Amino acid sequence: SYRAPAASDPEYPAFLLLQAVLSGSSGASFRQDGDPFPARPGTRLFGVPGANAVKTFFAPTALPYVFSLSGSVEPSAEPAHGGDRIEGEIERRIADLRDHPVPADEMEAARRSLLDALVLDSETTEDAAHQITFYEGIGAFETLRRLPERVAAVAAQDLQRVAVSRLQPWQRTIGWVHPGVPVPPP
């Protein structure tokens, strides 16, 4: 997990697009379908060797919150594809975002995916009412109202700047759950 911007933060649209580049877009839905979003083919986190479906989660919030990446080690993975190797591969893919601007075709595919998801977030009147009420409640209605145009204005350099400022190795928290291994008492 990394610290992520609040929905009212000026970096919020770029961070949503960053999620779309990394795994695809879950839109800006406060529900996020209740589950982390699995990386889609063609995104940066798809097909991490040894990982079983890397997923991301980034919910709109009133205060800075978290951008989470999750997954598991494939049961059939060789020991060389264990947790350290998976962490290293994910970091390598994120480092590429910090070190190089996203190519125009990849940027546009991610933008299109995000803008499509934003439309689906408010497909019905009920969905739109939920989104409007939720975003107003977290002090970010203006963000929601202008989100499509703000996403359209994000440049590759903006994505790189956000990745540099927010997705550094020293800014993350990593945790592993090992089934069947008892947790030592505090």
C-alpha positions as CSV (number, residue, x, y, z in Angstrom):
1,S,0.0,0.0,0.0
2,Y,1.0,3.6,-0.7
3,R,-0.5,6.8,0.5
4,A,-3.0,8.2,-1.9
5,P,-4.5,11.6,-2.4
6,A,-8.0,12.6,-1.1
7,A,-10.6,13.0,-3.8
8,S,-10.4,16.8,-3.5
9,D,-6.6,16.8,-4.0
10,P,-5.6,18.3,-7.4
11,E,-3.6,15.1,-8.0
12,Y,-6.7,12.9,-7.7
13,P,-7.4,12.7,-11.5
14,A,-3.8,11.9,-12.3
15,F,-3.8,9.2,-9.6
16,L,-7.0,7.6,-11.0
17,L,-5.2,7.6,-14.4
18,L,-2.1,6.1,-12.8
19,Q,-4.3,3.3,-11.4
20,A,-5.7,2.8,-14.9
21,V,-2.1,2.5,-16.4
22,L,-1.1,0.0,-13.6
23,S,-4.1,-2.3,-13.6
24,G,-7.0,-0.9,-15.6
25,S,-9.8,1.4,-14.3
26,S,-12.4,0.8,-11.7
27,G,-13.6,4.3,-12.2
28,A,-14.2,6.7,-9.3
29,S,-16.9,4.6,-7.6
30,F,-16.9,4.9,-3.9
31,R,-18.0,1.3,-3.8
32,Q,-15.3,0.0,-6.1
33,D,-17.6,-3.1,-6.3
34,G,-16.4,-4.0,-2.8
35,D,-13.3,-5.7,-4.1
36,P,-9.9,-4.8,-5.3
37,F,-9.7,-4.4,-9.1
38,P,-7.8,-7.2,-11.0
39,A,-5.1,-6.1,-13.4
40,R,-6.4,-6.3,-17.0
41,P,-4.3,-7.6,-19.9
42,G,-2.2,-4.8,-21.4
43,T,-1.7,-3.0,-18.1
44,R,1.6,-2.7,-16.2
45,L,0.7,-5.1,-13.3
46,F,-0.9,-7.8,-15.5
47,G,1.0,-11.1,-15.6
48,V,3.5,-10.6,-12.7
49,P,5.4,-13.9,-12.7
50,G,4.5,-16.1,-9.7
51,A,1.6,-13.8,-8.6
52,N,-2.0,-14.9,-8.7
53,A,-3.9,-11.9,-10.2
54,V,-2.4,-8.7,-8.8
55,K,-5.3,-6.3,-7.9
56,T,-5.5,-2.6,-7.0
57,F,-7.8,-0.6,-4.7
58,F,-8.1,3.1,-4.6
59,A,-11.3,4.6,-3.1
60,P,-12.2,8.3,-3.1
61,T,-12.0,9.7,0.4
62,A,-12.2,13.0,2.2
63,L,-8.7,12.6,3.6
64,P,-5.5,11.0,2.1
65,Y,-6.0,7.3,2.3
66,V,-4.3,4.3,0.6
67,F,-3.7,2.9,-2.8
68,S,-3.4,-0.9,-2.3
69,L,-2.0,-3.6,-4.4
70,S,-2.8,-7.2,-3.5
71,G,-2.5,-10.7,-4.7
72,S,-1.1,-14.0,-3.7
73,V,1.7,-16.3,-4.7
74,E,0.5,-18.9,-7.2
75,P,0.3,-22.3,-5.6
76,S,2.3,-23.8,-8.5
77,A,5.0,-21.1,-8.4
78,E,8.6,-22.2,-8.2
79,P,10.4,-21.1,-5.1
80,A,12.2,-18.5,-7.3
81,H,8.8,-16.8,-7.8
82,G,8.2,-16.3,-4.1
83,G,7.2,-13.1,-2.3
84,D,10.5,-11.3,-2.7
85,R,10.6,-11.9,-6.4
86,I,7.0,-10.8,-6.8
87,E,7.6,-7.6,-4.8
88,G,10.7,-6.9,-6.9
89,E,8.9,-7.3,-10.1
90,I,6.0,-5.0,-9.0
91,E,8.6,-2.4,-7.9
92,R,10.4,-2.7,-11.3
93,R,7.2,-2.0,-13.1
94,I,6.3,0.9,-10.9
95,A,9.9,2.3,-11.2
96,D,9.5,2.3,-14.9
97,L,6.6,4.8,-14.4
98,R,8.8,7.0,-12.3
99,D,11.7,6.8,-14.7
100,H,9.9,7.2,-18.1
101,P,6.8,9.0,-19.3
102,V,4.0,6.7,-20.3
103,P,3.9,6.2,-24.1
104,A,1.1,8.1,-25.9
105,D,-0.8,4.9,-27.0
106,E,-0.7,3.4,-23.5
107,M,-1.7,6.7,-22.0
108,E,-4.7,7.0,-24.4
109,A,-5.8,3.4,-23.8
110,A,-5.7,4.0,-20.0
111,R,-7.5,7.4,-20.4
112,R,-10.2,5.8,-22.5
113,S,-10.7,2.9,-20.0
114,L,-11.0,5.4,-17.1
115,L,-13.4,7.7,-19.0
116,D,-15.6,4.7,-19.9
117,A,-15.6,3.5,-16.3
118,L,-16.6,7.0,-15.2
119,V,-19.7,6.8,-17.5
120,L,-20.5,3.4,-16.1
121,D,-20.2,4.7,-12.5
122,S,-23.3,6.7,-13.1
123,E,-25.2,4.6,-15.6
124,T,-28.5,4.8,-13.8
125,T,-30.2,7.7,-12.0
126,E,-29.7,5.8,-8.7
127,D,-25.9,5.4,-9.4
128,A,-25.6,9.1,-10.2
129,A,-27.5,10.1,-7.0
130,H,-25.2,7.8,-5.0
131,Q,-22.0,9.3,-6.6
132,I,-23.2,12.9,-6.2
133,T,-24.2,12.4,-2.6
134,F,-21.0,10.5,-1.7
135,Y,-18.7,13.1,-3.3
136,E,-20.6,16.0,-1.7
137,G,-20.2,14.2,1.6
138,I,-16.4,14.0,1.3
139,G,-16.1,17.6,0.1
140,A,-15.3,16.6,-3.5
141,F,-18.4,17.2,-5.5
142,E,-16.6,19.8,-7.8
143,T,-14.0,17.1,-8.4
144,L,-16.6,14.6,-9.5
145,R,-18.4,17.2,-11.6
146,R,-15.2,18.1,-13.5
147,L,-13.5,14.7,-13.4
148,P,-13.9,13.8,-17.1
149,E,-12.3,17.1,-18.3
150,R,-9.6,16.9,-15.6
151,V,-8.7,13.3,-16.6
152,A,-8.6,14.4,-20.2
153,A,-6.1,17.1,-19.3
154,V,-3.6,14.8,-17.5
155,A,-0.4,14.6,-19.4
156,A,2.2,11.8,-19.3
157,Q,4.5,14.1,-17.4
158,D,1.8,14.5,-14.7
159,L,1.6,10.8,-14.3
160,Q,5.4,10.5,-14.0
161,R,5.4,13.4,-11.4
162,V,2.7,11.7,-9.3
163,A,4.5,8.3,-9.5
164,V,7.8,10.0,-8.4
165,S,6.1,11.8,-5.6
166,R,3.9,9.1,-4.3
167,L,5.1,5.6,-5.3
168,Q,8.6,5.3,-3.9
169,P,9.8,2.1,-2.2
170,W,10.3,4.0,1.1
171,Q,6.7,5.2,1.0
172,R,5.0,1.8,0.9
173,T,3.9,-0.7,3.5
174,I,4.1,-4.4,2.6
175,G,2.4,-7.2,4.5
176,W,2.1,-10.9,3.8
177,V,-0.4,-13.4,5.3
178,H,0.8,-16.9,5.6
179,P,-2.1,-19.3,6.1
180,G,-1.6,-21.7,9.0
181,V,1.3,-19.8,10.5
182,P,0.3,-18.5,14.0
183,V,0.8,-14.9,14.7
184,P,3.2,-14.4,17.6
185,P,1.7,-12.7,20.7
186,P,2.6,-9.0,21.1
